[in-house]
Amino acid sequence: MNQSPARRRIPSLDRLLREPPIVALVERYGRRYVTETARAELERIRGGLAKGGEGFDGDAFTEACTRRLARESTGSLRPVFNLTGTVLHTNLGRALLPRAAVEAVVQAMTRPVNLEFDLEDAERGERDAHVEPLIAALTGAEAALVVNNNAAAVYLALNTLAARREVLVSRGELVEIGGSFRIPDIMARAGCRLVEVGTTNRTHLRDYEHAISPRTAALMKVHASNYSVQGFTAAVEEARLAALAHAHELPLIDDLGSGTLVDLGTLGLPHERTPREALAAGADVVTFSADKLLGGPQAGIAVGRRGLIERMRRNPMKRALRVDKMTLAALDAVLRLCRDPDSAKREIPTLAFLTRPAAQIAAQAGRIAPFLHRALGDAIEVAVVEVRSQIGSGSLPVDSIASHALSLTVPGKRRHALAGAIARAFRELPVPVLGRVHDGAFLLDLRCLDREDEFVAQLPQLDPRKIA
Ligand SMILES: *Cc1c(COP(=O)(O)O)cnc(C)c1O
């Protein structure tokens, strides 16, 4: 075998595993894992040599192994800073749980709980019973059930109440949420036939009326969560739609999307229709998410007339879509906070973020700007600018809230090209920072920045040479 001198100088795996720095790694990560990593790293070095790369270097080897082990031993799901300006960001996990909910989850995870056990009668209980009375009290509903998410709640309502029959929906409400939830598709999977009524911009009561036939099983209203139809428009008020449905002994299903249990108007935010209002207007089943404006864990809630909710509960698919004890524990804690708007606003992070005064955000931006300037140097311009935050996750798509952002730019012709480079540098921090690029500037909307010290502490790790 004709080995190059550099290749011959590579120590054996056995010898390397006896070197003190590698022994330290073995103590930390275990022998098998370190052996595999060291072998992979040696392979990489040998492969590099074949292409004319550099020879073996002990310190570089130790560092490479340490980096690999550290990277692979942290999970793939990592905390990030959400400075995108979208408070309920579906790709970043939507709502953050209040402390009370986290504590309730820890209890449910570490101790046996009476999940499906009735302590009164020592009989098998119903898991939804832990939250049903609270949801009923908060919405005025006769009954409630909880499933994995709102898509599941919509599916269960349609499949239970309208399988093999027709459901009428306005053409203006055939929404797609984030690519994978589309009303026509969920309708088909639930075994229902979608009957579109009206037009994209205008739907009248008579459109529904003309479409009702012996094959009709339900009328459905869907919240236009992430768009708005503007201009020459007409939609049918929920109360009139409910009256029409009831005159034909049909249920009205209302998919509210983001159901808030606290009247946003009382918090100084734009009003969003609540499940209570939908039910009061006559809807028979109302479905909404628990991790949008409600600010809870991922779940879907269906509320409405007892007979209909009970039929949904008896659908065998309910078992496949049910929530686990962690979700129920968290949801219960969040619902308790919702009983009092003041505690809700204070304790539920989603509502706290949404109601943060712009002046407070501006002051925070002023505090942080000098640290950014110090970390990035003179080539990158740091400014505090006025922006608008989005609520996100299909809530109030048109309304935005006044906020402040730190704007980072490299002045000059390469401004647009370099905004992306700045964004990348922030993504590569130990706790990745996600902002948004707008008009050649990298913007960090501070509305959701609650760990200011942690954010500032990692700024010195930014490498401005990688940007400009
Ligand atoms: C968000 C949304 C859904 C989907 O809810 P998930 O909880 O994400 O499953 C369904 N319908 C509407 C109108 C929505 O806004």
The ligand as a Tripos MOL2 file, in Angstrom:
@<TRIPOS>MOLECULE
LIG
   15    15     1     0     0
SMALL
NO_CHARGES

@<TRIPOS>ATOM
      1 C1        -56.2260   27.8170   11.9930 C.3       1 LIG1
      2 C2        -57.5150   27.3850   11.4070 C.ar      1 LIG1
      3 C3        -57.8230   26.0290   11.2570 C.ar      1 LIG1
      4 C4        -56.8480   24.9530   11.6380 C.3       1 LIG1
      5 O1        -56.6620   24.9440   13.0200 O.3       1 LIG1
      6 P1        -55.4560   24.0550   13.6480 P.3       1 LIG1
      7 O2        -55.6700   24.1990   15.1140 O.co2     1 LIG1
      8 O3        -54.2170   24.6300   13.1350 O.co2     1 LIG1
      9 O4        -55.6880   22.6700   13.1710 O.co2     1 LIG1
     10 C5        -59.0310   25.6930   10.7240 C.ar      1 LIG1
     11 N1        -59.9110   26.6230   10.3350 N.ar      1 LIG1
     12 C6        -59.6520   27.9430   10.4470 C.ar      1 LIG1
     13 C7        -60.6780   28.9260    9.9840 C.3       1 LIG1
     14 C8        -58.4490   28.3610   11.0030 C.ar      1 LIG1
     15 O5        -58.1700   29.6690   11.1230 O.3       1 LIG1
@<TRIPOS>BOND
     1     1     2 1
     2     2     3 ar
     3     2    14 ar
     4     3     4 1
     5     3    10 ar
     6     4     5 1
     7     5     6 1
     8     6     7 2
     9     6     8 1
    10     6     9 1
    11    10    11 ar
    12    11    12 ar
    13    12    13 1
    14    12    14 ar
    15    14    15 1
@<TRIPOS>SUBSTRUCTURE
     1 LIG1         1 GROUP 0 **** ****
